[in-house]
Amino acid sequence: MRTPTCEGNPGNDLIKKKILFNFIFSRMSARISQAILDLLHQRAPGKSICPSEIARQLFSPDWREHMEEVRQVAFDMTRAGEIRVTQGDDEIDPDGPMKGPIRLRLPKNENA
């Protein structure tokens, strides 16, 4: 008796594409997260970085096309307590409304 296969099933190709996309996205997210943490640890305590610095570092020359990815990873990191997102000195809720430029900072307990 033959074992049924999924070959020729159009849904199988879609599943493979989703798996590949998730793999690539998770690798890219990890790369962005690490770049954010590395740059923040290079700065003086209490100092911040702009998300565009990360985009320029990782994605030159088309860094603007990747700004939303960098911001989304930063928001995920904020939700996980790894960094803070600020406007001026005010912390911003990554799930709340925001307008204008943002900055990324280490948590207060890591700035000492």
Secondary structure, 3 states (H helix, E strand, C coil): CCCCCCCCCHHHHHHHHHHHHHHHHHHHHHHHHHHHHHHHHHCCCCCCECHHHHHHHHHCCCHHHHHHHHHHHHHHHHHCCCCEEEECCEECCCCCCCCCCCEEECCHHHCC
